[in-house]
Amino acid sequence: MATAVCPECFGTGWKIVEKEELSGAVRCGCVAAERAGRVMENADIPPLYANASFDNFLLPRDNPIAYRELTEVFLAVRGYARDFPNTKKPGLLLMGDPGTGKTHLAVAALRAILAKGFEGLFFDYQNLLDRIRSGYDESSNSSDKEAYRVAMDKEILMLDDLGAHRVTDWVEDTVTSIITYRCNNRKPLIATTNLIDADAGYSTYEKAGSGKVDHRTTLAERIGPRARSRIFEMCRVIKMPLIEDYRIRKQGA
């Protein structure tokens, strides 16, 4: 299929404008639009969340308490994206039980920031570690070898399911290195995690309505105390409320 040619600049990226009997060339608006499309495409957001936005985030209107609590979270995340990059802390950490809508909100924030012209990248936490590890293999492809550098240098990094990997010395050292570098250089990190942390007021896991409590592994135990400390230093930490599984609620909408 032929690519449509911009009627303003005819594909040159420049258009002629006249002002006070003088003519000059200025950048055409299509250039910014094309760049925005490339930025969004290069962010590697999974198809499941490709259209995740603040506009299509579902709030539990049939539960007044959950509605109020989740609305507060929604407004806080949207405010972070709206004010970016003029935020007190450059990063954002969403903590909460599985199915509370963390990833949808995190991607919505990432997409809103990308729309401003910043460049970012989505990584599933375990996939990132797998790619970095495979990069040490001489037979691995170049993208695997670049994963570690990209995770440190990308303008905005999103890590989904932070800590979802068996802890080893290599994992702890690698994650600490990435997070410390980003923290020291004020490179924003947007992350989600199911792991608990008492300082965030999230010390147990309880499936909504089950009455069953699981004293789970802590974030510090999975990524190490140094990385955990750095994340709390650079990120605004938001705890998700206990609500009905967001995936189920979304399917029923």
ABEGO torsion letter per residue (X at the ends): XBBBBBAAAGGAGBBBBBBGGBBBBBBBAAAAAAAAAAAAAAAGBBAAAAABBAAABBBBAABAAAAAAAAAAAAAAAAAAAAOABBABABBBBBEBBGAGAAAAAAAAAAAAAAAGBBBBBBBAAAAAAAAAAAABAABBAAAAAAAAAAAABABBBBBGBGBBBBBAAAAAAAAAAAAAAAAAGBBBBBBBABBBAAAGBABBBBBGAGBBBBBBBAAAAAEAAAAAAAAAABBBBBBBBBBBAAAAAAAX
